[in-house]
Amino acid sequence: MANSLLFKAFIYLLMAVIFIYVAVQSKGETIWNPTTLIFAAVATLAFGVALRLLGKYFRIKKKK
């Protein structure tokens, strides 16, 4: 289970980086357009999930 948590955390980090890249590429005259904000919000959530999974992975690893 611990290995799958680490893999999932890596996938979520990768998704967050991709969403940030797409948000930067989709900006127009200003960054305050809805598309950029939605991509940034999704990236923030993905980073949050990745950090929680990494924390859980290290807690499980520490118990062993």
FENSULTA-V486847 format. One record per residue. N is the residue number from 0. RES is the residue in three letters. NEAR is the number of other C-alpha atoms within 8 Angstrom. D_CENTER is the distance of its C-alpha to the mean C-alpha in whole Angstrom. Layout:
BEGIN
n->N res->RES near->NEAR d_center->D_CENTER
n->N res->RES near->NEAR d_center->D_CENTER
END
This chain:
BEGIN
n->0 res->MET near->4 d_center->20
n->1 res->ALA near->8 d_center->19
n->2 res->ASN near->6 d_center->18
n->3 res->SER near->7 d_center->16
n->4 res->LEU near->12 d_center->14
n->5 res->LEU near->11 d_center->13
n->6 res->PHE near->8 d_center->13
n->7 res->LYS near->10 d_center->10
n->8 res->ALA near->13 d_center->8
n->9 res->PHE near->9 d_center->9
n->10 res->ILE near->8 d_center->8
n->11 res->TYR near->12 d_center->5
n->12 res->LEU near->11 d_center->4
n->13 res->LEU near->8 d_center->7
n->14 res->MET near->10 d_center->6
n->15 res->ALA near->13 d_center->3
n->16 res->VAL near->9 d_center->7
n->17 res->ILE near->8 d_center->9
n->18 res->PHE near->12 d_center->8
n->19 res->ILE near->11 d_center->9
n->20 res->TYR near->8 d_center->12
n->21 res->VAL near->9 d_center->13
n->22 res->ALA near->13 d_center->13
n->23 res->VAL near->8 d_center->15
n->24 res->GLN near->6 d_center->17
n->25 res->SER near->8 d_center->18
n->26 res->LYS near->11 d_center->20
n->27 res->GLY near->6 d_center->23
n->28 res->GLU near->4 d_center->26
n->29 res->THR near->6 d_center->23
n->30 res->ILE near->8 d_center->20
n->31 res->TRP near->6 d_center->21
n->32 res->ASN near->9 d_center->21
n->33 res->PRO near->6 d_center->19
n->34 res->THR near->9 d_center->17
n->35 res->THR near->13 d_center->16
n->36 res->LEU near->11 d_center->15
n->37 res->ILE near->8 d_center->13
n->38 res->PHE near->12 d_center->11
n->39 res->ALA near->11 d_center->10
n->40 res->ALA near->8 d_center->10
n->41 res->VAL near->10 d_center->8
n->42 res->ALA near->13 d_center->5
n->43 res->THR near->9 d_center->6
n->44 res->LEU near->8 d_center->6
n->45 res->ALA near->12 d_center->3
n->46 res->PHE near->11 d_center->3
n->47 res->GLY near->8 d_center->6
n->48 res->VAL near->10 d_center->6
n->49 res->ALA near->13 d_center->6
n->50 res->LEU near->9 d_center->8
n->51 res->ARG near->8 d_center->10
n->52 res->LEU near->12 d_center->11
n->53 res->LEU near->11 d_center->11
n->54 res->GLY near->8 d_center->14
n->55 res->LYS near->9 d_center->15
n->56 res->TYR near->11 d_center->16
n->57 res->PHE near->8 d_center->18
n->58 res->ARG near->8 d_center->20
n->59 res->ILE near->9 d_center->21
n->60 res->LYS near->8 d_center->22
n->61 res->LYS near->6 d_center->24
n->62 res->LYS near->5 d_center->26
n->63 res->LYS near->4 d_center->27
END
